Amino acid sequence: MPLKEIKISMASKGAPQQNAYAERLIRTLKEEEVYLNEYEDIQDARRRIGYFLEVVYMQKRVHSALGYLTPKEFEQRWRKRANGVERDSQV
């Protein structure tokens, strides 16, 4: 990693609040996907967890922190507003 000047970012030991969003995502992944399924093999696990993250979590599951929108809807609204601001400032 030093070749690319990448620094590892980790929360302090015993301080999960420093990485709360990631901790919550992992908790949701475990509770709503992993603990409810038995995977045939590693490929099955990767496929089904990938589906959960890309389709269920990002496109179907609403998030209270995002105003009860899905992450996809939230991003689309954000981009729409950002593009509108950019166009107005370029005129």
Secondary structure as UniProt FT lines:
FT   HELIX           2..4
FT   TURN            13..14
FT   HELIX           16..19
FT   HELIX           20..32
FT   HELIX           34..36
FT   HELIX           42..51
FT   HELIX           52..60
FT   HELIX           64..66
FT   HELIX           71..90
//
